[in-house]
């Protein structure tokens, strides 16, 4: 009779499977524990994505039992608490004070075209006759 020197590591991705055996739930069961978003239940693949890729840098703890992927209600709680803590953490000024870009007015566009034409003419890239006409050179009624 031979003995194996291999050891079984019961911890995988944050959950000690053997310590939490009574509270383990599959991802499908865990999805049913969560409230619906609108009228739609959370899909099992969403929980799997939270396990593998995370959400805003927070990963859902999970373990494997055979072919099943399991987590615990407590791990779900820790996951959502970590996400909620991120909500209360202020964003850096560069991100939180993002300015809205206003669309250009026709006058701004016309001035920018005239400036670009002047630069190209001065550099010798464009001749004055080939320059794009600005809006002020076209009179009402002309096409």
N, C-alpha and C positions, 0 to 999 in steps of 0.2 A: 504494500500500500504506500503510495507516494503522497506527500503533502505539498501543497502549492505555497509558494512564498508571496503570491500576489495579494495585495491588500485592496479592500473595497473602500473607496472614498465616497461617503454618503452625502457630502456637500457638493452641490452643483449650482453655480450661479446665485449664491446667496442663501439658499434654503438648505438646511440640514434635514434631509428627507426622513431619516430615522427618528429624529427628535419631534417632528411635526406630523407623524403618521396619522394621527386621529383627525387633524384639521385639513389634510390635503384635499384639494379639489382639482379636477382637470380644468383646462382652459375653457372648455365648453360649459362646465358647471359654474366656473367663475364668471363667465359672461352673463349667465342668468342671474347672478347675484347683483349685478350692476343695474342702475336705473336706465331706462330707455332715453335716447337722445331724440327728442321730438316724439315721433311714433315708432322709431326704429330701435330695435335692441342692438347692443354692442355685439359685433361679430367676433367669433373666436379668433379669426385672423388678425383682428385689431389687437387683441391681447398678445398674440404671438409676436406681432411687430413691436409692441411695447417691451417684450422680453428681449428680443434680438437687437433692435435698433434704438429703442428707447423713445421717449417723448421729451423734447427740450432738454436733453442730456440726462434724463432720469430713466433708469431701467427697472422694469418689473422683475422681481426675484422669481426664479422658477427652478424646478428640478425635473429630473426624468425618472420615471418608474417604468422600466421596460420600454414599451413604445409610447407610453403616455407622457405628456408634459403636464406637470402639476405645479400649482402654486398654493398659497394659503390666503384666507381672508385677511389675515394680519399683514401679509406682504402687499396685498391690494391697498390696505389702509396706509401703509408706509409710503407706497408709490404716490397716492393722491395727496398725502401730507407734504411730501417733497415737492410736488407740483404746486401746491398751494403756497408754500414758502417762497417759491420763485415769483409768484404773483405779487407778493408783498415787498420783494426786494426791488428797489428802484433801478431802472435801466440806466446805463451810462448816458450822459448828456447827448452824445452824438446820435444815439439811437432814439432816445425818448423825445428829442426836440427836432425830429425830422420835418423839414419844411416842405410844404406842398408847392410843387412847381406850377406856376401859372402859365397858361398858354400865351404865346406871343400875340400881340395885337398886330393888325395889318401895318400900322405905322412903324412898329418896332421891326417887323420883317423887312419893310422897305428900306429903313435906315441900315440894317445889317447887310442887305444886298448892295446898297450903294457903297458902304465901307469896304466890302469884299471886292467889289469891282475896282475901287480906287487903289486898293493894295495890289491887285493883279495887273492893273494898267501901269502902276509905278514900277513893278518888277519886270515889266516888259513881256509878261505872259499873255496879256489880253490887249487888243487894240481898242481904242475908244468906240469904234464903230461896231465891234463885236460884243460889247458889254450888254448885259441883259438890261432892258429898260425897266426902270422902277415904276411903281404904280402912279407916281405923279406926272410921268411923261405921257400917259394915256389919258386923253380928255374924255369927258362924258360924251357918249354917243358914238365914239370911235370903237372899232373892234379890230 
